[in-house]
Amino acid sequence: MDKSINFAQQVIQWFQQHGRQDLLWQHDPTPYRVWVSEIMLQQTQVNTVLPYFSRFVKRFPDVGTLAAADIDVVLHYWTGLGYYARGRNLHRAAKMIVQNYDGRFPTNFDTLLSLPGIGRSTAGAILALACNQRHPILDGNVKRVLTRFHAVRGWTGETKVEQHLWTLAERYTPHKNVAQYTQAIMDLGAMICTRRNPRCDECPVSLECAARKQASQHNFPSPKPRKTLPVRTTVFAILENEQGAILLEQRAPSGVWGGLWGFPECTPQDDIRVWINNRLGFSVDAIQYKSLIRHTFSHFHLDIIPVHVCVNSTRNIVHDSNRYCWYTPRENQLLGMAAPVKKLLKEITCLSAETLYG
């Protein structure tokens, strides 16, 4: 039997007995639902995604509802998932689908590739899982399986290595049962061929695995070349008025946490009283410095110095009010926020007025 056919059959047979077949997006796997799940699953584990997916599709059950929603509401339902460009791209793509395709989710590969946030592997996964179209995929789990099975050396992010893996992915993708195989190869990487402590004794293709034959499973895939991440520092100015409302500022659409709501920021070198007065138009009643928080992105560490500032809003009017809002947790305002902002808001608003104002 052809090795590629045998590989696909063994993986599918394993999946039929041991794979994940009751995930939320596997029920009524429309292209829209599969699309949302695939975007959420980028760089995020299944268990983390499950509650977010459930809430998201309940609030936005179809592409038309998503396109019509305010971006702040969309990002509110994304808050905590990270990599917020994914949420913004979902919203942009939904608008394009409504405007250009009469609200019908495209089932053409090249059309999907033209939408923001959808690359080759994501487009292939959507069409394979929702439409049973034959397209190879190459997410992190699949890369790990193929890299070990063929003992492919080199970091998988290198162009030459990635091109080789695409060739292998194309070879093994069957012409029948594409949806099953696509979910199966992802599950195999997530459940068996794991990054650490792979369960090779349970792997359906272990007898032909080159890395296992060499007893070198842990050497594959080759790690990304390490580099020291730079450290940036910022000050979160957490302004609270006497009613317990917190001043939030909407960030620019692009860049870190683009489009999300957060605290006004200054540098550690700024005199925060002067900066707040000059930039925001408030005089300061009291200041409390809180413990430093380190938030790590893929390309740098961000050291956050939170400063809790009490102001009297009756004596001041915030400048450029379109970019700012007073946030009151009990009013359940639907705003997208980064995880550190949400965490600090929870901590701050648990404090009593007596603690804040004495």
C-alpha positions as CSV (number, residue, x, y, z in Angstrom):
1,M,0.0,0.0,0.0
2,D,1.2,3.5,-0.8
3,K,2.8,5.0,2.3
4,S,0.8,8.2,2.2
5,I,-2.5,6.3,1.9
6,N,-1.5,4.0,4.8
7,F,-0.5,7.1,6.9
8,A,-3.9,8.8,6.4
9,Q,-5.9,5.6,7.0
10,Q,-4.0,4.9,10.3
11,V,-4.5,8.4,11.5
12,I,-8.2,8.3,10.7
13,Q,-8.7,4.9,12.3
14,W,-7.1,6.2,15.5
15,F,-9.3,9.3,15.4
16,Q,-12.5,7.3,15.1
17,Q,-11.6,5.5,18.3
18,H,-9.8,8.2,20.3
19,G,-10.1,11.6,18.7
20,R,-12.1,14.6,19.8
21,Q,-15.5,14.3,18.2
22,D,-17.7,16.4,20.5
23,L,-16.2,19.8,20.3
24,L,-18.7,22.7,20.1
25,W,-17.8,23.7,16.6
26,Q,-18.2,20.1,15.4
27,H,-21.9,20.4,16.1
28,D,-23.4,22.0,13.0
29,P,-19.9,22.6,11.4
30,T,-20.9,25.5,9.1
31,P,-18.1,27.5,7.5
32,Y,-18.9,30.4,9.8
33,R,-18.6,28.4,13.0
34,V,-15.5,26.6,11.8
35,W,-14.0,29.9,10.8
36,V,-14.6,31.4,14.3
37,S,-13.1,28.3,16.0
38,E,-10.1,28.2,13.8
39,I,-9.2,31.9,14.4
40,M,-9.7,31.4,18.1
41,L,-7.5,28.3,18.1
42,Q,-4.6,30.1,16.6
43,Q,-1.9,30.1,19.3
44,T,-4.6,29.2,21.9
45,Q,-5.5,25.8,23.5
46,V,-8.8,24.1,23.0
47,N,-9.8,24.2,26.7
48,T,-9.3,28.0,26.8
49,V,-11.2,28.5,23.6
50,L,-14.3,26.5,24.5
51,P,-16.1,29.0,26.8
52,Y,-15.1,32.0,24.5
53,F,-16.5,30.2,21.4
54,S,-19.7,29.4,23.2
55,R,-20.3,33.0,24.3
56,F,-19.2,34.4,20.9
57,V,-21.4,32.4,18.6
58,K,-24.4,32.9,21.0
59,R,-23.9,36.7,20.7
60,F,-22.9,36.6,17.0
61,P,-24.6,33.5,15.5
62,D,-23.9,34.3,11.9
63,V,-21.7,36.5,9.7
64,G,-24.4,39.2,9.3
65,T,-24.8,39.6,13.0
66,L,-21.0,39.9,13.5
67,A,-20.6,42.4,10.7
68,A,-23.4,44.6,12.1
69,A,-21.9,44.7,15.6
70,D,-19.9,47.5,17.0
71,I,-16.2,46.7,17.2
72,D,-16.2,47.5,20.9
73,V,-18.8,44.8,21.6
74,V,-16.8,42.3,19.4
75,L,-13.6,42.9,21.3
76,H,-15.5,42.7,24.6
77,Y,-16.4,39.1,23.8
78,W,-12.8,38.6,22.8
79,T,-11.3,40.0,26.0
80,G,-9.0,37.5,27.6
81,L,-8.2,35.5,24.5
82,G,-5.2,37.7,23.6
83,Y,-3.8,38.4,20.1
84,Y,-6.6,40.9,19.6
85,A,-5.8,41.5,15.9
86,R,-7.6,38.2,15.4
87,G,-10.9,39.6,16.8
88,R,-10.5,42.8,14.7
89,N,-9.8,40.8,11.6
90,L,-12.9,38.6,12.2
91,H,-15.0,41.8,12.3
92,R,-13.4,43.2,9.2
93,A,-13.7,40.0,7.3
94,A,-17.4,39.7,8.3
95,K,-18.1,43.2,6.9
96,M,-16.3,42.3,3.6
97,I,-18.4,39.1,3.3
98,V,-21.6,41.1,3.8
99,Q,-20.6,43.8,1.4
100,N,-18.9,41.7,-1.3
101,Y,-20.6,38.3,-1.1
102,D,-24.2,39.2,0.0
103,G,-23.5,37.7,3.5
104,R,-22.7,34.2,2.1
105,F,-19.6,32.8,3.6
106,P,-17.2,32.1,0.8
107,T,-16.3,28.4,0.1
108,N,-13.6,29.2,-2.5
109,F,-10.0,28.8,-1.3
110,D,-8.6,31.9,-3.1
111,T,-11.5,34.0,-1.9
112,L,-11.0,33.0,1.7
113,L,-7.3,33.8,1.4
114,S,-8.2,37.4,0.4
115,L,-10.0,38.0,3.7
116,P,-8.1,39.5,6.6
117,G,-6.7,37.1,9.2
118,I,-7.0,34.0,7.0
119,G,-3.9,32.3,5.8
120,R,-3.2,29.2,3.8
121,S,-3.6,26.7,6.7
122,T,-6.7,28.4,8.1
123,A,-8.4,28.6,4.7
124,G,-7.6,24.9,4.2
125,A,-9.0,23.9,7.6
126,I,-12.2,25.8,7.1
127,L,-13.0,24.2,3.8
128,A,-11.8,20.8,4.8
129,L,-13.8,20.7,8.1
130,A,-16.9,22.5,6.9
131,C,-17.1,21.5,3.2
132,N,-14.9,18.3,3.0
133,Q,-12.8,20.0,0.3
134,R,-9.3,18.6,-0.1
135,H,-6.8,21.2,1.2
136,P,-3.8,20.4,3.3
137,I,-3.3,22.2,6.6
138,L,-0.1,23.1,8.5
139,D,-0.9,24.4,12.0
140,G,1.5,23.9,14.9
141,N,0.2,20.4,15.8
142,V,0.5,19.2,12.2
143,K,4.0,20.6,11.9
144,R,5.1,18.7,15.0
145,V,3.7,15.4,13.7
146,L,5.2,15.7,10.3
147,T,8.5,17.0,11.6
148,R,8.9,14.0,13.9
149,F,7.6,11.5,11.4
150,H,10.2,12.5,8.9
151,A,12.9,13.8,11.3
152,V,12.9,17.2,9.5
153,R,15.7,19.3,10.9
154,G,15.6,23.1,11.2
155,W,13.2,25.5,12.7
156,T,9.7,25.2,11.2
157,G,9.4,28.9,10.8
158,E,12.3,28.9,8.2
159,T,10.9,29.2,4.6
160,K,12.8,26.2,3.3
161,V,11.6,23.9,6.2
162,E,8.1,25.2,6.0
163,Q,7.9,24.6,2.2
164,H,9.1,21.0,2.8
165,L,6.4,20.5,5.4
166,W,3.8,21.8,3.0
167,T,4.9,19.3,0.5
168,L,4.5,16.5,3.1
169,A,1.1,17.8,4.2
170,E,-0.1,17.8,0.6
171,R,1.2,14.2,0.1
172,Y,-0.6,12.8,3.2
173,T,-4.0,14.6,2.8
174,P,-6.4,12.0,1.3
175,H,-8.9,12.5,-1.4
176,K,-11.7,11.0,0.7
177,N,-12.7,11.6,4.3
178,V,-10.8,14.9,4.2
179,A,-12.8,16.4,7.1
180,Q,-12.0,13.4,9.4
181,Y,-8.4,13.3,8.4
182,T,-7.9,17.1,9.0
183,Q,-9.4,16.9,12.5
184,A,-7.5,13.6,13.1
185,I,-4.0,15.0,12.3
186,M,-4.7,18.0,14.5
187,D,-5.8,15.8,17.3
188,L,-2.9,13.5,17.0
189,G,-0.5,16.4,17.5
190,A,-2.5,17.9,20.3
191,M,-3.2,14.7,22.2
192,I,-0.4,12.2,21.4
193,C,2.5,13.8,19.6
194,T,2.7,16.5,22.2
195,R,5.5,19.0,22.6
196,R,6.7,17.4,25.8
197,N,6.4,13.7,26.8
198,P,4.9,12.5,23.5
199,R,2.9,9.3,24.0
200,C,4.6,7.3,21.3
201,D,3.2,4.0,22.5
202,E,-0.3,5.2,21.6
203,C,0.6,6.7,18.3
204,P,-0.9,5.0,15.2
205,V,2.1,5.8,13.0
206,S,4.9,5.3,15.5
207,L,6.4,2.3,13.8
208,E,7.3,4.4,10.8
209,C,8.3,7.5,12.7
210,A,11.9,8.5,11.9
211,A,12.3,10.5,15.1
212,R,11.2,7.5,17.3
213,K,13.5,5.1,15.4
214,Q,16.3,7.4,16.3
215,A,15.1,7.8,19.9
216,S,15.2,11.5,19.3
217,Q,11.6,12.6,19.5
218,H,12.5,15.4,21.9
219,N,14.9,16.9,19.3
220,F,12.0,17.7,16.9
221,P,10.9,20.2,15.9
222,S,14.0,22.2,16.2
223,P,13.5,25.1,18.6
224,K,13.2,28.6,17.4
225,P,16.6,30.4,17.6
226,R,16.5,32.1,21.0
227,K,17.0,35.8,21.4
228,T,16.8,38.0,24.4
229,L,13.5,39.9,24.5
230,P,13.8,43.7,25.1
231,V,12.0,45.2,28.1
232,R,9.7,48.3,27.8
233,T,8.2,50.1,30.7
234,T,5.0,52.1,30.9
235,V,2.8,53.6,33.6
236,F,-0.9,52.9,33.8
237,A,-2.7,55.9,35.2
238,I,-5.8,54.5,36.8
239,L,-8.0,57.5,37.4
240,E,-11.0,57.0,39.7
241,N,-13.6,59.7,40.5
242,E,-15.7,60.0,43.6
243,Q,-18.5,57.9,42.1
244,G,-16.1,54.9,41.7
245,A,-15.9,55.3,37.9
246,I,-12.6,54.6,36.1
247,L,-11.3,56.7,33.2
248,L,-10.5,54.6,30.2
249,E,-8.9,55.6,26.9
250,Q,-9.4,53.9,23.6
251,R,-6.0,52.9,22.0
252,A,-5.1,53.6,18.4
253,P,-6.5,51.0,15.9
254,S,-3.0,49.5,15.1
255,G,-0.2,48.4,17.4
256,V,-0.2,46.7,20.7
257,W,-3.8,46.1,22.0
258,G,-5.0,48.1,19.0
259,G,-8.6,49.4,19.4
260,L,-9.0,48.2,22.9
261,W,-9.9,50.3,25.9
262,G,-7.2,50.8,28.6
263,F,-5.8,53.2,31.1
264,P,-4.1,56.4,30.0
265,E,-0.3,55.8,29.9
266,C,2.8,57.8,30.5
267,T,6.5,57.1,31.0
268,P,8.2,56.4,34.4
269,Q,10.1,59.7,33.8
270,D,6.9,61.8,33.8
271,D,5.8,63.6,36.9
272,I,2.4,61.9,37.0
273,R,0.6,64.8,38.7
274,V,1.8,67.3,36.1
275,W,1.2,64.8,33.3
276,I,-2.4,64.1,34.4
277,N,-3.1,67.8,34.7
278,N,-1.6,68.7,31.4
279,R,-2.7,65.7,29.3
280,L,-6.1,65.0,30.9
281,G,-7.1,68.2,32.6
282,F,-7.5,66.7,36.1
283,S,-6.0,67.8,39.4
284,V,-5.0,64.9,41.6
285,D,-6.4,64.2,45.1
286,A,-4.4,61.1,46.1
287,I,-2.0,58.6,44.5
288,Q,-1.2,55.0,45.3
289,Y,1.5,53.0,43.5
290,K,0.8,49.3,43.0
291,S,3.0,46.3,42.4
292,L,4.7,46.1,39.0
293,I,3.2,43.7,36.5
294,R,5.2,42.1,33.7
295,H,3.2,41.2,30.6
296,T,5.1,39.3,27.9
297,F,4.4,39.6,24.2
298,S,6.0,37.5,21.5
299,H,8.7,40.1,20.8
300,F,9.1,42.0,24.0
301,H,8.4,42.2,27.8
302,L,6.2,45.1,29.0
303,D,6.7,46.1,32.6
304,I,3.6,47.9,33.8
305,I,3.6,50.3,36.8
306,P,0.0,50.7,37.9
307,V,-0.7,54.0,39.7
308,H,-4.1,54.4,41.3
309,V,-5.1,58.1,41.2
310,C,-8.2,59.7,42.9
311,V,-9.6,62.7,41.1
312,N,-12.5,65.0,41.6
313,S,-14.5,64.9,38.4
314,T,-16.8,67.7,39.4
315,R,-13.9,70.2,39.1
316,N,-12.5,68.9,35.9
317,I,-13.5,67.9,32.4
318,V,-11.4,65.4,30.5
319,H,-9.9,66.7,27.3
320,D,-10.7,65.1,23.9
321,S,-13.7,63.3,25.4
322,N,-14.3,61.1,22.3
323,R,-11.3,59.0,23.1
324,Y,-12.2,58.6,26.7
325,C,-15.1,57.2,28.8
326,W,-15.8,56.8,32.5
327,Y,-16.2,53.1,33.1
328,T,-18.5,51.8,35.8
329,P,-18.4,48.0,36.2
330,R,-21.9,47.7,37.7
331,E,-23.3,49.3,34.5
332,N,-21.9,46.3,32.4
333,Q,-20.5,48.4,29.6
334,L,-19.4,46.2,26.8
335,L,-15.8,47.2,26.0
336,G,-12.8,45.3,24.7
337,M,-9.9,45.3,27.2
338,A,-6.5,43.7,27.4
339,A,-6.1,41.1,30.2
340,P,-3.9,43.3,32.5
341,V,-6.4,46.1,32.2
342,K,-9.3,43.8,33.1
343,K,-7.4,42.3,36.0
344,L,-6.5,45.7,37.5
345,L,-10.0,47.0,37.1
346,K,-11.3,44.0,39.1
347,E,-8.7,44.7,41.8
348,I,-9.4,48.4,41.9
349,T,-13.2,48.3,41.9
350,C,-13.2,45.8,44.8
351,L,-11.8,48.5,47.0
352,S,-14.3,50.4,49.1
353,A,-14.9,54.1,48.9
354,E,-13.6,54.4,52.4
355,T,-10.3,52.8,51.4
356,L,-10.0,55.1,48.3
357,Y,-11.0,58.4,49.9
358,G,-10.4,57.9,53.6
